[in-house]
């Protein structure tokens, strides 16, 4: 039902004068939490890492991550494109920023980034850290459409944030470095483990009705399918950049997106993109940097044929000659990497 002009005016006036939540209320609604402990599938908990996140920064970063006031028009937050329910990715081929603008790439997940072998972020690795990555979308005119100064000014004018910046950084100064550090530490706590595969491994491959399929999928992943040429470690990624032929047009001999090569200027990195982690990959569809593959079955078919031939195809790509049953087992293995420990939801109240 529509509000009359008078009713709308009264509603807005009442909202403007509504009491802002107190520091105690905010503290209770978004408390400092212990860092995540060890989950099955990982060698260490986040609380055991030598350079572990700061819990106060994590708490502040959680607010900032979900706060749409970080964007130029108060409509987009980090969580808009990196959704918890989608494993901190998104169920669309590309993301939509302010004013309905479409980006050019799929929103990558940052799950288990705290365990990464290398620090580079984004599909093309242009950010050298999670902190640098956090700054990027804020100032991107298509994504959050703000400036770093504009973002700091907006957050700095929200009085309710001041005590929490002070608790996190020792003073209440709002800077882009402080904002990025808080968001990055929140992201470092988003880890996934204790998946069906991890539980199966802990039981030494016993106690499951799907033992045979799990065993076949695991064997294929680590052997015939050669997935561990790139998907290694507990996070199932080498955090490096590989050309598997996505986006190559054989008619023009060019890539729609040159990826890492555009950043480094190296010919052998044209069309190369960062290896995504496979934990919770079943939640990340569609796949690839351009979201061009709708299912894991399509992904397996692409690797089975050895990728798309092009002048810069990674030497690790080769035909696999998988059978239909082997492809099915491989897909089921990847689905078994869907874990727990990372889920979150938007805070109920924000600083005002």
N, C-alpha and C positions, 0 to 999 in steps of 0.2 A: 504494500500500500504506500502511496506517496504522502510525504509530509507537506503541509502547507508552508508557505514562505515564513509565516510567523512561528509555526511549530519548529521548523528547521533552525531558525535563528535562536530560539530558546534552547533547543537541544545542543547546538554548538556552544552557546554561552555557558550552559551547565557543564559541558565537557571540559571547556577551557578552565573552569574554576574548580573542577573535581580535584580532590586532594591527591597529590602525587604519593606513590608508595614510599614509606619511610625506609631508611637504610636497613633497619631490622627486618622489615617485611621483605625487602629485596634479598637480603641475606638468607632468610628462611626459604624463599621461593627458589633461589639458585645458589645453594650452599657450596662451599669448597668441598670437593670429594677426593678420596684417596685415589692415587694413580692406579691404573689397571695393573693387576697382578698377572702372573704367568697363566696363559691359556694353552691348552693342548695344541700342538702344532708349532709352538714357538719355544726357543731356548731360554728366553728371558721375559719377564714381565716389564712393562714400561717403568714400573717402580724400581727396577733393578738396573736400569741403564745408567752409564756413567754421566751422560748429559741429559738427564731426564727433564721433562717439562716441569714448570713451576705451577703448583695447584691453584694459586691465586690468579695467575695469568690465564690458566685454563678456564676458570670460572668466568673471568671477564671476557675471554675470547668466545665463550659459548654465547653470551649475549650479542656480541658484535657480529658473530657468524649468522645469527638469525635476524638481525635488526635491519629492516628495509630502509631505515633512515640513513644508512650508509650510502645509498644510491642517490643520483642526482634528482630523482623525482619521487623518492620514498616508495617505490614500487618493487624493488628488486634487492634481495639479500644474497649472500653467498649460498645459503640453503636453497634458493630458488632453482639453481641449476645443479647443485650437488646435494641431492635429496637423501636423507638418511634411509628412507624406505627402499631406495634404489641402490643401496650400497654406496651412497654418496656419489652417485652418478645421476643419470637422468634417462627416462624412457623415450627419448626423442633423438633423431639423427644429429641434430644440432640444437644449440640452446637459443632461447629467446631472451633478449635483454630489455632495456627500457624502450618504451614507445613501440613495442612489438617487433623490434629489430632482430633479425636472425643472424646468428653467428655462422662461422664457416666450419666449425669442428664440433665433434661430440664432446660432451662434458666428461672428462676422465675422472675416475675415482681416485681418492688419495688414501684409501684404507691401507694400513700397515706401512705408511710412508716413513714412520719412525724407524723401521727396520731396513730401509733401503740401503743398497750397497753404494749408491752414488746419489748426490743431492739434487741433481737437475730436475726441474719441474716443467710442466706443460708437455704436450705431445712432441714439441720440437726442442725441448730442453733449454729454452731461452732464459728461464729463471734459474738462478744458482742456488736457491734455497726455498724452503716453504715460506719464509718471511717475504722474500722477493716475489714469490708467486701470489701471495695474499694481496700485495699492492697492485698487481697487474689489472685484474678485473675492475677494481674501483675506478681507475682512470681510463678504462677502455670506453670510448663513446658508444659502442654498441652494447656492451654488457651493463655495467652499473652507471655509466655515464656521468661520473663525478670527477672532481680533481682531488688530489691528495689534500690540498689546502682547504677545499670546500668540505671534504669529508671531516677533516679535523675540526673545522669551524662548527659544523653541525653537531658533532658528538660533544665538542667542548662546551657548547651552549646548553647541553642537557645536564643540569646540575646533579641529577641523581647518579651520573656516572663517576663524578669526581672522587668520592671515597673509595671506589673500587679500582680506579686507576692508581690511587695512592697506595692501596694495599698491594697491588701487583708490582708497582715500579718505584715506590718510595716517595713519589710526589704525584700530584693530580694533573700534571701536564699532559695534554692530549697531543701526541705527535703521530705521524704516519708510521714511524718506526715502532712506537708502542702499540698502536693498533695492529700492525702486521705481526708483531711478536706474540701478542695475545691470541690472535686467530691461529697462528702457526702452532702454538702450544696446544690449543684445543684440538686441532687436526691431528697432532701427534698422539692423542689419546684414543683416536678412532682406530681400534685394532680388531681384527677378526680372527678367531680361532675356534677350537673345540667343535670343528665341523664333523659330519658323519665320517669323513675319511680319517680325520685325526683320531676319532674314537675307535675306528676300525684298526688303525695302526697301533694304538695303545693296547688294544686287545690282541695284538700280534696276528691280525687277520682272521680272527675267530669271532663267533657269536653273532653273526649277521646272516639273514636269509639271502642277502645279496652278495655273499662272499665271492662266488664265482665271477660275477660281473665286475665287482670291485677289483678283484685280483687281475682280471684281464685288462681292465682299464688302466690300472696302475702300471702293469707290465708294458703296455703299449706306450703310455706317456713317457716312461723312462727309457724305453728301448726303441722299438720299431718306428714309432711315430716321431721320435727325436724332438719331442717338445722341450726337453731340458737343454736344447741348444741355446735357448733364450729364456725360458721360464724356469728359473732355478731358485734354490733357497726356500725358506719357509713362507716367503711372500710370493713365490712363483714368478719372479721377474729378475732379470739381470740389470734393470734400470738403464739399459743402453738403447741404441737406435738402430733399426733394421729396415731395409727396403724389402717388402714382400710383394710389391707390385700394385698396391691399392691406389687407384686414381690415375693409373697410367693409360694414356690413349695411344694405341699402336698406330693410328692414322697420322697423328701429329708428332708422335715421338716425345710427347711432353706429359708432365704430371699436372693435374688440376691444382695440386698443392705440393710444393717442393719440400715441405717439412724441414728436417734438420739441415738440409743443404742450403736452405735460404738463410739460415742463421750463421753457419760456419763458412759458407762459400766454397765448400769442398765438393767437387764433382761426385765423389764416391758416396756422398751422403744425401744426394738428391733423392727425394722420395722416401727417405728413412724417417721412421717415427719411433717414439719410445715404446718399449715392450710393456704392456699393461700387466699388472698383477692379476693372477687368476682366482684369488680368493673372492668368493661371492660373485664370480663372473656371471652366474645364471641370472643375477639381478641387473646386469649392466646392458642388456640388449636395448637397441641394436648395437652392432659391433664395428670396430675399426675407427680410425680417427675421424672419418666422415660419416659414420653411422650407416654405411652402405650395405651391411649384412644384417639381416633381421634375426637370424638364429645361430646357435652354436653349430648346428648341422651345416649351415652354409660356410661357417668358418673352417670347420674340419675339411669340407670339400675343397676349399681354397688351398689349404696346406697340402692336402692329398695330391693335388695336381702339380704341386711345386711352385705355387704362386703365379703371378702374371709376369711373363718374360718381359724384361726391359734391360737397358744397358747397365743399370746399376743394381740389379737384383742381388740380394745378399747371397753369398756363397753357401750359406747354410741351407738355403732353400733347394729342395729336390723332391722328385716324385716319391710318394710313399707306398703306393699300391695297396692301400688298406681295403679290406673286405667290408661289406655292408655291416656285418656283425661287429667288426672291429671299430668302425666309425661310431656305431651305437654305444659300444662300451666306453669309448673315449669321451663321448658327450656326457654319459652318465658319471664318469669319473670327475669331470669338471663340475658337474652339478653337485657332486658330493663335497665340494670345497665351500659350500655355503655354510657360513659359521655363525658365531654369536659374539657378543661383547662390545659391539660398536653402536648399537641402535640408540637413537636419541630423538627428542621432539622439541619443538619450539618452546622456550620458556613461557610460563603463564603470564608473567608480568615483566616489564622492562623498566629500566631507569627513566625517569621523567624530569 
